Amino acid sequence: MTDYFLLKTLHILSAVVLMGTGSGIAFFMLMAVLSRSQETIRNVSRIVILADWLFTAPAVLVQLISG
């Protein structure tokens, strides 16, 4: 396996993670906001922020490095 192929595969996988977590997080946040419940919005926001730090931020970094 060449370095180029490995880097290309890593780039594609991180793009999939980025798009998947981005759309999933946006959907759950939209549902929380539409519920108009402050407690629900607060709880979902905590989870969204955690997911952003755990999944989205590393995927963005990999995109920048491997792009």
N, C-alpha and C positions, 0 to 999 in steps of 0.2 A: 504494500500500500504506500503510495507516494505521499509526501507531505502536503502537496496541493490537494489531493483527493481527501485527505483527512481534514484539512482546513475547510474545504468546500462543504463536506458533510457536517462539520461542526457549525458552520454558518447557517446551513439549511435547518438543522435541528433547533438552533437558537431562534431562528425566525418563526418556526412553528410554535415554539414555547411562547414567544413574544406575542404572536397573534392570538393564540389560544387563551393565554391568561388575560390579555388585554380585553378581548371580547367577553370572556367570562366575568371578569371583574366589572366591566361596564354594565353588563346585564344585571348582576346582583345589586349593584349600586342603584341602578335605575328602578328596580323593583322595590328597593328599600325606600327610595325617595317617593315613589308613587303611593306607598302605604301611608305616608304622612304621619307616621309614628316616630316621634323623636327617639324613643328607646331603640326601635328597630334600626333607624338610621345610624345611631351611635354605635350599636353593636356590629352592624355590617361594615361600617367605616373602619373599625378596628381590624376586622378580618381583611378588608381590602388593603389597608396599609401594610399589614404583615405579609400578605401575598405579593404585594409590589416589591417589598424588600427581599423576599425569599426567591421569587421567580422572575419577575419582570426586570428588576435592576441587573441581575447577573446576565440575563439574556441580552439586554441592551449593551452591556460591556463586551460580551462575546461578539455581538454584531459589529461594534466599533473596531475591535481588535482584528477580527477575521474578514472584515469587509474590504 
